[in-house]
Structures are given as structure tokens and as C-alpha cells.
Amino acid sequence: MIENNSNYRFFYNENFADLDRAVSIDVKNKKLNDILGQLFSSANVTYRVLENNLVVITPANQQQMKITGRVTDAGTHEPLPGVTITVEGATGGAVSDASGHYAVQVPSGSATLVFSFMGYVQQKVPVNNRTEINVKLDADTKKLEEVVVMGYTTTTVKNLTGAAQSVGGAKLKDVQATSVDKMLQGKVSGVFVGNSSGDPAAAPAIRIRGNSTLTAGNAPLMVVDGIIGGLPNPSDIETVTVLKDAAATTLYGARAANGVMVITTKRGKAGKTQVNFRTNVGSAQLNTGHFHLMNGTELYDLQTAAGRQLNPALRNINTNWQKLAFQNAANQNYELSASGGNEKTKFYLGGNYYKEDGILKGTGVERFSARLNLDHNITEKLRVSANFAAVQQQDRDNSAGSLYQYYTNQPWDIPYDADGKPVNPLTAPVWNGRDMTNFLYDQQYNYNRHKRQSLEGLLKLEYDITKWLTFSTTNRAQYYHDRNESNGDVRTAAGADDRGNLYNYYQDTTVYISSNLLKARYTVNKVHNIDGLAGAEFQQVNLGDLNAKGKGILAGKDVLDATSSPMSIGGSKTDRVFNSYFIQANYNYNYKYYFTSSFRRDGSSKFGANQQYGNFYAFGVSWAASEENFIKSVKAITNLKIRASYGTTGNAEIGDYAAIGAYAINTQYNGFPGAYPGIYNVPDLSWEKAYNTNIGFDLGLFNRINLSVDLYQKDNKDLLFNVPLPGTAGYSYISQNVGGVRNKGIEINLSTDNLVGEFKWSTDFNIGFNKNTVRDLYAGKNYIIDPLSSSFILQKGQDMRSFYMRKWVGVDPANGDPLWEKLTTDANGKVTVTTTNNYNDASLQIVGSATPKFFGGMRNVWSYKNFQLSAFLAFVSGNDVYNSTRELMDNDGAYYTYNQMQLDKGWSRWQNPNDNATHPKYKIGGNKNAHKPSSRFLENGSYLRLRNVNLSYALPKQWLDRVKVNNVRVSVGGDNLWTLTKFSGIDPEVDDRGINGTKYPFSTKWFAGLEINF
């Protein structure tokens, strides 16, 4: 109690000048002094009692002490000038001089000095009343020591010889996507990821260092936890490493012509059990880019001006089919995992629920998955690992054709009747659209369901025979079940002719692979480091499917037994086998000079009896120049390596039994089974081969700047190609090894720590340039039409994705006719260029390429205290995209019973003589085939996209300690927030063939996230 119950006010002030002017009074009451002394005896403050019972508290004047010392390199013991020395929790500081010496003033007591320097590990040193503190800073080599998983083997960034690039799970999952391949877009140089659809269930096209084959597969080989095949759930992924050149793909050479993606899943670590929960929830909205359809008024005015007689009442009817077809869609992701163990046994257990509704009503993905990874040391020499994974995914597409109808349905048609029920166009009194379709009516009854289930089990045993020799065997079995069901209800146009129909499809696939390795690692005299492996691998795939369709089924029934008669039935069984043997030897001298070589022999059941086995090899060398003394003296250089490699890889991505002469027995005659020649025997059909050359260098500066540059050339020869045969041959084609394609380019990766300290800023940038050229074709031909699409031509010296069509010249100002280019060659070979308004007279020619000149991405991360902001940009440039939507929706009146797209900015339609217009005169029925395929619809596909922005905040640790939680981070962000492009369609992003049709649009996504670590 204060004497006499007096009221005192306590005021804390650091403004000493004001206090000096304050008037003090003597404190005569000793009891008050005693109380104040007890209150502030442990605080580093002084106090005075002023008038009006005001007690003013001020900080005590702390005594300063001078600290001196010297900062040196822990490895070389040489002085480090320019080191920043600060006092933790205080302002001010010092910088070391040219000889590494420094002097700094610190408050007496328990101060801590912080030493920071580019390229070195930050060090904190308590003063402990010392006046001299000498510090040795360690070089920050953590980036050089990062582990790179190569599949069969692992190495470090420092020891890497080939061209490989790793992406961690955190960087992958900054975007919201159903699969890891979509997440990879823009994050690895030389890797093109193209999505032709915004459907959550659609798979992208992935191309590593360009397209290399004509009719075989161009997709990379997937390797998961060291074993070929599979694509795990994104929530379980630890890292993805992309292997590009022969030295990196060396041990997968037989099937690595298109590159390799090595995926590792999460595993437990010794220590306290960690429980992690992560969730993202959000919504997605339609984004149509530059593309907009006409409303009823615009379409009415356009067609009546062209002479069509229409009911004037239609002008005021504006059905917005876009709003009826699309929705704001929800997406959600929940991940829960536990990991831990001790030095003997470690585990990782994870579960995930993912659901993404498509912005197109009736579409979406729902997935459940679980994974258990175990590692156990049976003895000091014997270890066992086991993986178990299960996934169930359902893809929905009950859109009933709404995507196409959104484009084509006219705004004059009324979707609902007076009672609010969807109108059936087949029975409606009036329906203006040509196709007589109303997806709202069909969606009530028709469906398309696709469910996939997979189970996986992996067992690995590893035994140390000696200190330098290890044997391992890894065996994995996988089972996949696919089920697809769809119907055409009798009440809809899709089933009316059949009195209702039902389709069922089932497929079961089992995959077994066994990989057995003998690994050796030995060091001689501490400078000669030798390692290698020998292996044998066997893979078998068994596939069986069954499909049936029946018709005549009561409305609402969904089993084939309810159909009155069969329409079709089919089924097949496929077996394929790969048998492989391989060896690799690596040597480095004192971690300066590296040599690697490998050889692999592969056999496949896909090839002819005489050529089932193929031989593949690779050689690589590198020089770690930064380990040389004359480079070590340059303090700025923390890493410098020069790499070179050459080798062969293979491609076996063709259909099964393409080389085995066989009869097709899928026919009948008069009720008896029949057979006819179906496959031409090609006993010498063998592996397609790629010959890879790579030269690269890696440069690290100050341990804050890391640059990698690779120059490559990849020549694919003996391409697997389906050579067409004349109809009289009895076969449509014969599979042969013919032709060649070359890809060459430059890849650049740049990673920088722009700012370090309390405020941090880092940047990851990559860009890839690639040029593709057809080198050879079959039978000495100079060119052929692409067998997969008549819009492309395969011609020597040209890109294999060259568009081949009539060249659009423009619009005749005199009469609004379309004009194309006509080439005429005289007897002397002279080519004359003229124009024509006759589509059939126009000349077919190469008018562009779908291959980008360059593509890449950039990710920036800023962090301050507990806040972190990241932004990721992806870009593609120099490619042409064929906007086939405009054939349908920008048709100059050819399809006047469909809706029409609005003219994009800068476009104009011809109306009067001398008009300089971009579009021909609009005529009911079309204007001289102006809407037919030509370069008119070929557009610049370049774009720059803000792929993701994410802002997160980690709750303060002192808050979390009270509830015994390790970490809590909340975040908000968005995907596909902004796109810069000149493309007139919904979205410029396409797959490697560059054709943009009636596209499922990409969405703009917003989400909120929460991550908790216990």
C-alpha cells in the first residue's frame, strides 16, 4: 500500500531532455522509496517522483565497452575484409577492414555479436565480458553438398557430371494442381509443359529438350524411388530431378531418349515423431481471356445487315450460355502425415484427400490416397525398406457436351420453360440453333464416370558385403483398375435413336519389376575415388480390358443386363517384357577431375525377333576448377565446374506386337470366327536411338549466385515410324526404323540470394532455347504430310511441328473477298507469287511452327521476420498457335446457325469499298471458304503468366510454445492471376502440337492455406 492511499501515476519515457526540464520534489516518505525500490530493483531503470504524484521511469545509462578482433576464413586462415558485425537486438555495428580487423561498441553485460558475410555461414558469438574476440567463418557450401537423386544412384551437386536439375516439394506445390507433372511447368530449364485443357483431370504434355520422334512417344521416362514407372500423389513427393543428357540418364539409356524424371517420396528421419497437417481451400473462376461471344443484339444486327430475315423479337433475347455452362468451383486439399523413428527404424505415414470441382459444371476430380514408407536396420550390415501406397481417384464429366454448346448455342434460344424446367430442343416449339441441343436438359439424365484405383508395394533389401561393396534388390508390384461408365438416356438426343444406351469399360493392369544392384565404392591414397555398379533388371506388364455397349434400356437403369440388345463387345490382353543389364564406373581424382562411363543392354518384346536387344553407352567428364589453388585464391568464386558428355539413349514407346507378323481374328463370317492379315512381320524392327552431346559449366559466386549453362545437341536416328502402304498391300502401314530429327539448344539456370539478413530476397530463373530440325525421312522423300495431322508437314530442314496450309494474305479492299497466296513455278523453276480469292487455287506451304523459340520461368521469394511472399512467372515465346476455334466462331457467316465471337481489339469487318479490314465481308452461308484452314487463324502463342502468388505468415514461436506446437503457418494466394498475350482465344497455352480448339478454359484460383507441425 502507498501511504495515505495516495494515487500515483507511472510514466515511462526515454526522452531525457524532457525529464531534465521536469521539476523534482523530495521524497520524504521513506515507505514510498522502499516500495519503488522493490518494484524496480531488478529492472535496468531509474525513477523520479514529480509533482501531482507522477512517477517517471527512465532507462538506466548502460555502460559501453569496446570489442576488437579479427575475422578470418576457417579453411584458408586468410583475413576476410567487409564482414558485417552487429549487436543482436541493437542498432549500429562495424565492418572488418582489409586485414580482417574490426572494433565495435557494445553494451556491457550479456551482448551477442553477429558476424555476416556473403558466401559464409552466419555466426553468433556471446561477448561474455571479453574485449577481444577473433572469429573464423566457415564457407557456406550447403548448395554444393545438396543431394541429387539420379535413380539407381545418388550424388551431390558438387560431384554431378551430367545435366540434371532438382526441384523440391515445397517449390513444386506452390501451385494448386492434381498432379506433379502440371506443377513442374516453368521450373526446369529445357522442360516444356503444355496443357491443352483446363479440365482438372486432363494430363499435360511434357517434352524434355524438344520433340525427337515422329510417331513414337515423346514423353519422358518416370522413375519413382529408384524404380521405373508410376506417378505418386503430389503430397508424398520429396523431390523431382529431371535428367537431360546422356551422362545423367546413363543407366536408363535404353528408354531415356526423351529424358527421365526421377521422383523420390518422403521418408522418416530419426528423432522425435513429427506430425504435419496441411490444407488448402479455395475457389476457381472462369477466365476467357480475349475471347467473348456475341449477345443476342449483336448477333441479330450482324445477320440482318447481311440480309437474313429474322423475327425482330430475337434482338432482345440474350441467353448467356456461358453462365449456364460454368460455375465458381471449389477446390480443397487436406494432407496429414507422421514421420520419425530412431536410428534403427524410421517411418513415414501420409494420407491425402483432394477434390477439385471443374469450372465447367459436371466436371471435376476427387482423390483419396495413403502411403507408408518404412526403413529398418536389421543389423549393421543388413537394411530393409518397404513402401505401400493406395490411391482412388474419380474423374467426373457429366457436362453433357456443354463445353462445345457453350461456344455454338445461339443466344436466342430459351433454356428453361415457363415452369423453370430445362427445355428439350427436340420437342420445343421453337429452337433456332442448328444442333438442337440443350446441355441443361441432357445433364439431368446422362453421365460419364471414370474411376481409377491403384495399389503398390515395394520391398528393398540392402546388404553390405564389405565396407566398400553393397548388394541391393528392389522389387515392386503395382495393380491398376480403371472403370468407365457412360450412358445416353432415351429422353435425350444422345440416346433417342437407340431407345437409350449404356457403355461399360474395365481395364486391369499389373506391373512387376525387379532391380538388382551390386555397388562398389573405394578410395586409394585418399585422392583416387572409385565407385560403380552392375545391375540386372526385369519388368513385366500384363494388361486386360473388356468393353461392352447395349441399347434399349429403361430410363434411369445403369447395368448392362437391363439393355434389350447388344451393340458391341470387345476385349483384349497384352503382355510386355523388358530385360536389362547395365554397368557404370566412376572415377575422380581428389574431387577435381571426374570421369564416368556406362553401358546398358536392353531387350524388349516390342521389337522384331532379330533385334530385340539394343546396346547403349555414355561417357562424361568434368573438371572442378574451383578446387584448384589458383582459383581458390579468387574469393568471389565459390564453385566453378566444366562438364562434357556424349552417349546414346533409346526409345521403345510404340504399340505392342508392332513387329510380329500376325492375323487379326476380331471378325466373323456367317457366324464363324474369321481372321485376316493384320500386322506385317518386321523381324529387324529395333530401338530408336538418340545420340546426345552436352557441354556445360556451373559457376558459383559468393555462395549467393549460382549459374548453370548447358549447350546440347540431340540427334535421333532410326526413328520408329509407321510407313504408310498402298491399299493394294493389304496393310495400312509397316513399322520401320527410318528418318532422323535433331534438337539443339541452350539452357540457363540462375539462382541468386539477392538480400540476406532479416529481410531476405532470393530469385530462381531458368530459360531454355531449342531448335528442332527434320534430318531424314523414309524412302529418300524430301517431305511427307504428318500422319497424325494434315495441318503439319514433315520436311527436311524444317521443324517437325511446321504448320502446312494455305497462306492468308488478307481482305480485298474493293469487295471484301478473302485472299490467299498462290505460288506458280515456270519451266525454269522460277516461282511467282500472286494472290487469289479461290481457296482451292491457293498454294499449300509452310506458314509457321508450333515449337517455341524459348520458354522458362522465374520465382522470387521475399521474407521478413515471420512473413514470406513468393511470386512465380512462367513464359513461352516464339511459337505459333492454330486457333481452330475461330474456324467455328469467326466464320464470316458460314455457320450462321451458331453463335459468333466478338471481334478482338484492333480487328474490323469489311463493309464498304476501300475498307482496309481484317475480316472479309460477312455473308450468310460464308464468304468463299474464308473460314477454312489457313494461316488466317495462326496466331502468336507467346505469353507471360503470373502463375502463382503466395503470402504466408508463421505464428510467433513464443505463442506456439504455450500449446506445444512446433510451427503454424497461414497463407493466402492465387494461381493464373494475370496473363500477358496477344492471342485472341481463351488461352494461349497449348500442348506441343500447338492447336487450340474448343478449349476447356483455364481458371483463376484463389485459396487460403494452413500448415501445422507438431
Secondary structure, DSSP 8 states (H G I E B T S, - for coil): --GGG---EEEE---HHHHHHS-B-----HHHHHHHHHHHTTSSEEEEEEGGGEEEEEE----EEEEEEEEEETTT--B-TT-EEEETTSS-EEE--TTSEEEEEEESSS-EEEEE-TTB--EEEE-TT-SB--EEE-B--TTTT-EEE-SS-EEETTT--S-EEEEEHHHHTTS--SSHHHHTTTSSTTEEEE-S---TT---EEEESS---SSS----EEEETTEES----GGGEEEEEEE-SHHHHGGGGGG-TT-EEEEEE----SEEEEEEEEEEEEEEEE--TT--B--HHHHHHHHHHTT----GGGGG----HHHHHB--EEEEEEEEEEEEE-SSEEEEEEEEEEEEE-SBTTEEEEEEEEEEEEEEESSSSEEEEEEEEEEEEEEEE--TTHHHHHHHS-TTS-SB-TTS-B--TTT-S---STT---HHHHTTT--EEEEEEEEEEEEEEEEESSSSEEEEEEEEEEEEEEEEEEEE-TTSHHHHTTTSEEEEEEEEEEEEEEEEEEEEEEEETTTEEEEEEEEEEEEEEEEEEEEEEEE---TT--SGGG-SEEEEEEEEEEEEEEEEEEEEEEEEETTTEEEEEEEEEEEETTS-TT--EEEEEEEEEEEEGGGSHHHHT-TTEEEEEEEEEEEEEEE--S-TTSSS-EEEEEEEETTEEEEEEEE---TT---EEEEEEEEEEEEEETTTEEEEEEEEEEEEES-EEEEE--GGGSSSEEEEE--EEEEEEEEEEEEEEEE-SSEEEEEEEEEEEEEEEEEE-GGG-SEEE-TT-TTEEEETTS-TTEEEEE-EEEE-TTT--EEEEEEEE-TT--EEEEEES-GGGS-EEEEEESS-SEEEEEEEEEEETTEEEEEEEEEEES-EEEETHHHHHS-TTTTTTS--B---TT--B--STT---SB----TT-STTTTSSBGGGEEE--EEEEEEEEEEEE--HHHHHHTT-SEEEEEEEEEEEEEEE---SS-----TT-EE-S----EEEEEEEEEEE-
